[in-house]
């Protein structure tokens, strides 16, 4: 849901938004009109902008698995999976980003 990524709605978690640096890559874009995965070449083209080091995440962990599987079908390197996804991140009190852009990475903690 693009509106969930942007932080306009949040049906599950205490804070609306997304993990800073996360990019919105809806799972439906990996599927053809028949509901099946696109062919491997089309999936490779779709995921090419993400580069080689990918961590899949989503709202609560389900569609992140779908994206990881699509990347395997494409013959790409296995991504890392953050199974807790945004639910885990937001409930841990980590910083969140809103809007259409990925946002900046969280600041490194400073020692005391």
Beta strands, then each sheet from edge to edge (+ up, - down):
strand 1: 18-19
strand 2: 55-56
strand 3: 80-81
strand 4: 96-97
sheet 1: 1+ 4-
sheet 2: 2+ 3+
end
